[in-house]
Amino acid sequence: MFDSLSEKLQAVFKNLRGYGKLTEKNVADALREVRLALLEADVNYKVAKDFIEKTKQRALGQEVLNSVTPGQQIIKIVHDELVALMGEDERQSADKSAHSKAGNWMMVGLHGCGKTTTCGKLAKLLAKQGRKPLLVACDVYRPAAIDQLETLGKQVQIPVFSVRGETDVVKISKQAMSFAQSQERDLVIFDTAGRLHIDQELVQELVHMKEALAPQEILLVADAATGQEAVNIAEHFDKALTITGIVLTKLDGDARGGAALSMRAVTGKPIKFAGVGEKLDDLEPFYAERMAGRILGMGDVVGLVEKAQETFDAEKAEEMQARIADQSLNLEDFLSQLQQLKKLGPLENLLGMLPGMGKMPDLSVGESQLKRIEAIIQSMTPMERRRPEILNAGRRTRIARGSGTSVAEINDLLKQFNAMKKMMKEMGKMQKAMARKGVLPKMRLGR
């Protein structure tokens, strides 16, 4: 996510940290590089110019030039300005939207931006927060659009309202509202038709829907990878409909970041949600402060903890602590932890949320290694997983064939596993010894 921009900015700041004291020339040179990085990231020209001007005014002030750590001070200023650029005042806009009173949400956008899938993701996200959404199929032109929404509805266990054969979206909308009321659904999400480009017919249809629904939210779904084009589309839709916010899709595949950095400054509308992957769980509220941290290599530890809390099974985690404490950890436990880790998303995305880890080399190799380890353990019998010491040469050969790996890879895995168990055993002994001496209180599970 924003790899190209992030790499360039971090290189600029690495040089700044090397100076014991900054001069106006150092600052000017660094900001020139920042400006080039923003323009290469497809950030709007005027937005980049204003950003540099604001940063320069603060960077040339006494707070930086007389600071003990001037390089760090400039990084903080750039971070603060990035937050302001992407929506400092709207930090909680996604949360406000999610917890707003019962109402109608219109999802609008061009064809191919991921609108229908986003409707399903959004319904699932809001259902997790205690809402009772209804999905409504108002794309009456695209072949199989209704089928797609109904399939998504089944996958996320959210009802879908559709009227096959009806082409008047206002009629469908009114019937959907009556149905939602009868089913006590407190939020109705309307998936509208898209076009390959903005045309008057599309705009008028959406205007009529808006008049009939009086929606609380009109969210524009835009593909982040289209950069400045996404900003232009947002301006057109806002002029016609007065949108309330933006959902940026495919943010995980956007190496540049131009749309995310320009959208709010140009349109004045907040980015409320971001699509960060292909899975139906891969939609999250957009927080400018967290995104700025990730761009500058500071990570997003809060976001990672939230993901872990949603994904990890607390009961299993407690069982794992108990097994570690009495040194009875086995390969079944190891497999369980791997499977929970995979639920958090791609390894590259997770490491990007840890400070300084976003550009670790060979992340793709790490991802493939996790899959191979999982395949090896799943090719074992339950007894072999619980008692890895019984894995003789014959068993290892059979497991290698079953998992599509080599005996050498199985040997490496067992060596790593035994080393981990040994380390945990030593840590356990040390902890008990320190507890006996009163250096540490005895650990209690669940705390």
C-alpha positions in Angstrom: 0.0 0.0 0.0 1.6 3.3 -1.2 4.9 1.4 -1.4 6.5 3.8 -3.9 5.6 7.0 -2.1 6.5 5.5 1.3 9.9 4.3 0.1 10.8 7.7 -1.3 9.6 9.7 1.7 11.5 7.4 4.1 14.7 7.9 2.1 14.3 11.7 2.4 13.8 11.5 6.1 16.7 9.0 6.6 19.0 11.7 5.1 17.5 14.4 7.4 18.2 12.3 10.5 21.9 12.3 9.6 22.2 16.1 10.2 23.1 17.2 13.7 21.6 20.6 12.9 19.4 21.7 10.0 19.7 24.8 7.9 17.2 26.4 5.6 18.9 24.8 2.7 18.7 21.3 4.2 15.0 21.8 4.8 14.4 23.3 1.3 16.2 20.4 -0.4 14.3 17.8 1.6 10.9 19.4 0.9 11.8 19.6 -2.8 12.3 15.8 -2.7 9.0 15.4 -0.8 7.2 17.5 -3.5 8.6 15.3 -6.3 7.6 12.2 -4.4 4.0 13.5 -4.1 3.7 14.4 -7.8 5.1 11.1 -8.8 2.5 9.5 -6.6 -0.2 11.2 -8.8 -1.2 13.7 -6.1 -3.0 16.7 -7.4 -0.6 19.5 -8.4 -2.3 22.2 -6.3 -2.7 19.8 -3.3 1.1 19.0 -3.4 2.0 22.7 -3.7 -0.2 23.7 -0.7 1.1 20.8 1.3 4.7 21.7 0.8 4.0 25.4 1.5 2.3 24.6 4.9 5.1 22.1 5.8 7.8 24.6 4.9 6.3 27.4 7.0 6.3 25.1 10.1 9.6 23.5 9.3 11.5 26.8 9.0 10.1 27.9 12.4 12.1 28.0 15.6 10.5 24.6 16.8 12.6 22.8 14.2 15.8 24.8 13.6 16.5 25.1 17.4 15.4 21.6 18.2 17.7 18.9 19.6 16.4 16.4 17.0 15.5 18.6 14.0 15.1 15.6 11.6 12.5 14.0 13.9 10.7 17.3 14.3 10.3 17.6 10.5 9.0 14.1 10.2 6.4 14.9 12.9 5.4 18.0 11.0 5.0 16.1 7.7 3.0 13.4 9.6 0.7 16.1 11.0 0.2 17.7 7.6 -0.5 14.4 6.0 -3.2 13.8 8.7 -4.7 17.2 8.0 -4.6 16.6 4.2 -6.4 13.3 4.4 -9.0 14.4 7.0 -8.0 15.4 10.5 -11.5 16.8 11.2 -13.2 13.7 9.9 -11.2 11.1 11.9 -14.3 9.6 13.4 -16.5 10.1 10.3 -16.7 6.3 9.6 -17.7 5.6 13.2 -20.3 8.3 13.1 -21.7 6.9 9.9 -21.7 3.3 11.2 -23.6 4.3 14.4 -26.0 6.8 12.8 -29.8 6.3 13.2 -31.8 4.1 10.9 -31.7 5.3 7.3 -30.9 4.7 3.7 -27.4 4.6 2.2 -26.9 5.0 -1.6 -23.7 3.5 -3.0 -22.8 5.2 -6.3 -19.8 5.0 -8.7 -18.7 4.0 -12.2 -18.8 0.5 -13.6 -15.8 -1.6 -12.5 -15.0 0.3 -9.3 -16.1 -2.6 -7.0 -19.4 -1.1 -5.9 -21.5 -4.3 -5.6 -18.7 -6.1 -3.7 -18.3 -3.1 -1.5 -22.0 -3.2 -0.6 -21.6 -6.7 0.6 -18.4 -5.9 2.6 -20.1 -2.8 4.1 -23.2 -4.8 5.2 -21.0 -7.3 6.9 -18.9 -4.7 8.7 -22.0 -2.9 9.9 -23.7 -6.1 11.0 -20.7 -6.8 13.2 -21.3 -3.5 14.9 -24.9 -4.5 15.8 -26.8 -3.0 12.8 -29.4 -4.9 10.8 -28.8 -4.0 7.2 -30.8 -4.9 4.1 -29.1 -4.9 0.7 -31.2 -3.7 -2.3 -30.4 -4.5 -5.9 -30.9 -1.3 -8.0 -28.5 -2.1 -10.8 -31.1 -3.1 -13.4 -28.8 -2.8 -16.4 -25.7 -4.9 -15.8 -26.2 -8.6 -16.6 -26.1 -10.8 -13.4 -25.8 -7.7 -11.1 -28.7 -9.0 -9.0 -27.3 -12.5 -8.9 -24.0 -11.1 -7.7 -25.6 -9.1 -4.9 -27.7 -12.1 -3.9 -24.6 -14.4 -3.8 -22.8 -11.8 -1.6 -25.8 -11.5 0.6 -25.8 -15.3 1.3 -22.0 -15.2 2.0 -22.3 -12.4 4.6 -25.8 -13.6 5.8 -27.6 -10.4 5.0 -31.0 -10.4 3.2 -31.2 -8.9 -0.3 -34.3 -7.3 -1.8 -34.7 -7.4 -5.6 -37.5 -7.1 -8.1 -36.6 -9.0 -11.2 -37.9 -7.6 -14.4 -38.5 -4.1 -13.0 -36.4 -1.3 -14.5 -37.8 1.7 -12.5 -35.3 2.1 -9.7 -37.5 4.5 -7.8 -40.3 1.9 -7.6 -37.8 -0.7 -6.5 -36.5 1.7 -3.8 -39.9 2.5 -2.4 -40.8 -1.2 -2.3 -37.5 -1.9 -0.6 -38.1 0.7 2.1 -41.5 -0.9 2.9 -39.9 -4.4 3.0 -37.2 -3.1 5.3 -39.7 -1.7 7.7 -41.7 -4.9 7.8 -38.6 -6.9 8.5 -37.3 -4.4 11.1 -34.1 -3.7 9.2 -32.5 -0.5 10.5 -30.2 0.3 7.6 -30.9 -0.1 3.9 -27.9 -0.2 1.5 -28.8 0.5 -2.2 -26.5 -0.9 -4.9 -27.0 1.5 -7.8 -26.0 1.0 -11.5 -22.7 2.2 -12.8 -21.5 3.3 -16.2 -18.2 3.2 -18.0 -18.2 7.0 -17.9 -20.5 9.7 -16.3 -23.5 10.4 -18.5 -26.7 12.5 -18.0 -28.9 9.4 -18.0 -27.0 7.9 -15.1 -27.0 11.1 -13.1 -30.7 11.7 -13.6 -31.6 8.2 -12.4 -29.5 8.7 -9.3 -31.0 12.2 -8.7 -34.5 10.6 -8.8 -33.5 7.9 -6.4 -32.1 10.6 -4.0 -35.3 12.5 -4.1 -37.3 9.4 -3.3 -35.0 8.1 -0.6 -33.7 11.2 1.2 -30.6 9.1 2.1 -28.5 9.8 5.2 -25.4 8.8 3.2 -24.5 9.0 -0.4 -21.1 7.2 -0.6 -19.0 7.3 -3.8 -17.1 4.1 -4.4 -13.9 4.9 -6.3 -11.0 2.8 -7.4 -7.9 4.1 -5.6 -5.6 2.9 -8.3 -7.1 5.3 -10.9 -5.4 8.2 -9.0 -6.4 11.7 -10.3 -9.2 10.2 -12.4 -10.8 9.1 -9.1 -10.7 12.7 -7.9 -12.3 14.0 -11.1 -15.1 11.4 -10.8 -15.7 12.4 -7.2 -16.1 16.1 -8.2 -18.7 15.1 -10.9 -20.7 13.0 -8.6 -20.6 15.5 -5.8 -21.8 18.3 -8.1 -24.8 16.2 -9.1 -25.7 14.5 -5.9 -23.8 16.2 -3.0 -22.1 13.0 -1.8 -21.4 12.6 1.9 -18.3 10.6 1.7 -16.0 8.3 -0.3 -15.1 4.6 -0.1 -11.7 3.9 -1.7 -11.4 0.4 -3.1 -8.3 -1.6 -4.0 -6.2 0.6 -1.6 -4.0 -2.5 -1.0 -2.9 -2.5 -4.6 -2.3 1.2 -4.9 1.5 1.8 -4.8 1.2 5.5 -5.4 -1.5 6.9 -3.2 -2.5 9.9 -5.3 -6.3 9.4 -4.8 -6.2 9.0 -1.1 -4.0 12.0 -0.6 -5.9 14.3 -3.0 -9.5 13.3 -2.5 -10.5 15.2 0.5 -8.5 18.3 -0.3 -10.0 18.6 -3.8 -13.6 17.6 -3.0 -13.9 18.6 0.6 -15.5 15.1 1.3 -14.1 12.6 3.8 -12.8 9.2 2.9 -15.0 7.1 5.2 -14.0 3.5 4.3 -11.2 1.7 2.5 -11.1 -1.6 0.7 -7.8 -3.3 1.6 -8.2 -6.8 0.0 -10.4 -9.2 -1.9 -12.0 -10.9 1.1 -15.4 -9.9 2.4 -13.7 -8.8 5.7 -11.3 -6.5 3.9 -13.2 -3.2 4.4 -12.2 -1.0 7.2 -12.9 2.6 8.5 -10.4 5.0 7.1 -8.4 6.8 9.7 -6.1 9.6 8.4 -3.7 9.4 11.3 -3.1 5.7 11.0 -2.7 6.0 7.2 -0.1 8.8 7.6 1.8 6.6 10.1 2.0 3.7 7.6 3.1 6.0 4.7 6.0 7.3 6.9 7.0 3.8 8.1 5.6 4.4 11.6 3.2 1.5 11.3 -0.4 1.2 12.6 -0.1 -0.9 15.8 -3.6 0.2 16.9 -5.1 -1.2 13.7 -3.1 -4.4 14.1 -4.3 -4.9 17.6 -7.9 -4.3 16.6 -7.6 -6.9 13.8 -6.2 -9.4 16.2 -9.0 -8.8 18.8 -11.6 -9.4 16.1 -9.9 -12.5 14.7 -8.2 -14.4 17.5 -10.2 -16.8 19.6 -9.7 -15.8 23.3 -10.4 -19.3 24.6 -7.8 -20.8 22.3 -5.3 -18.1 23.3 -5.8 -19.0 27.0 -5.4 -22.7 26.2 -2.2 -21.9 24.4 -0.8 -19.9 27.4 -1.5 -23.0 29.6 0.3 -25.3 27.2 3.3 -23.0 27.0 3.4 -22.8 30.8 3.6 -26.6 31.2 5.8 -27.2 28.0 3.1 -29.4 26.3 3.0 -27.3 23.1 2.6 -29.5 20.0 2.3 -29.2 16.2 -1.5 -29.0 16.4 -1.1 -25.8 18.5 1.4 -24.5 16.0 -1.1 -25.1 13.1 -3.9 -23.5 15.1 -1.8 -20.3 15.5 -0.9 -20.3 11.8 -4.5 -20.5 10.8 -5.5 -17.6 13.1 -2.6 -15.6 11.7 -3.8 -16.1 8.2 -7.2 -14.8 9.1 -5.6 -11.4 9.8 -4.8 -11.0 6.1 -1.7 -11.1 3.9 1.6 -11.1 5.7 2.8 -8.1 3.7 -0.2 -6.0 5.0 0.4 -7.1 8.6 4.1 -6.2 8.6 3.2 -2.9 7.0 1.3 -2.1 10.3 4.4 -2.6 12.4 6.8 0.4 12.7 9.8 0.0 10.4 8.6 -3.3 8.9 6.8 -2.1 5.8 9.7 -2.6 3.5 11.1 -5.9 4.8 12.5 -8.0 1.9 11.2 -11.3 0.8 7.7 -10.9 2.2 6.3 -13.0 -0.6 8.6 -15.8 0.4 7.4 -15.6 4.0 3.8 -15.9 2.8 4.6 -19.0 0.8 6.6 -20.5 3.7 3.5 -20.2 5.9 1.4 -22.1 3.3 4.1 -24.8 3.0 4.3 -25.3 6.8 0.5 -25.5 7.0 0.5 -28.2 4.2 3.2 -30.2 6.0 1.4 -30.2 9.4 -2.0 -31.0 7.7 -0.4 -34.0 6.0 0.4 -35.5 9.4 -1.9 -37.8 11.3 -3.4 -36.4 14.6 -1.0 -38.6 16.6 2.0 -37.3 14.7 1.0 -33.7 15.3 0.6 -34.4 19.0 3.8 -36.5 19.3 6.3 -35.2 16.7 9.0 -37.3 18.3 7.6 -40.4 16.5 8.3 -39.0 13.1 10.8 -41.5 11.7 12.3 -41.5 8.2 9.3 -43.5 6.7 6.7 -41.1 8.2 8.6 -38.1 7.0 8.8 -39.5 3.4 5.0 -40.1 3.4 4.3 -36.5 4.7 6.6 -35.0 2.1 4.7 -36.8 -0.7 1.3 -35.8 0.8 2.3 -32.1 1.2 4.2 -31.6 -2.0 7.4 -30.7 -0.1 10.7 -32.4 0.6 12.0 -34.4 3.6 14.6 -31.6 4.1 11.8 -29.0 4.5 10.1 -31.3 7.1 13.4 -31.7 9.0 13.8 -27.9 9.0 10.3 -27.4 10.3 10.9 -29.9 13.2 14.2 -28.3 14.1 12.6 -24.9 14.3 9.7 -26.3 16.3 12.0 -28.0 18.8 14.2 -24.9 19.1 11.0 -22.8 19.9 9.9 -25.4 22.5 13.3 -25.3 24.1 13.3 -21.5 24.2 9.9 -21.5 25.8 11.0 -24.1 28.3 13.9 -21.9 29.4 11.7 -18.8 29.6 9.3 -20.8 31.8 12.1 -21.8 34.1 13.4 -18.3 34.3 9.9 -16.9 35.0 9.3 -19.4 37.8 12.7 -18.7 39.4 12.1 -14.9 39.3 8.6 -15.4 40.8 10.1 -17.5 43.7 12.6 -14.7 44.4 9.8 -12.2 44.4 11.1 -10.3 41.3 8.0 -11.1 39.4 4.5 -11.9 40.5 3.1 -15.3 39.4 1.4 -14.9 36.1 -2.3 -15.5 35.9 -4.1 -16.5 32.7 -6.7 -14.2 31.3 -5.0 -11.0 32.5 
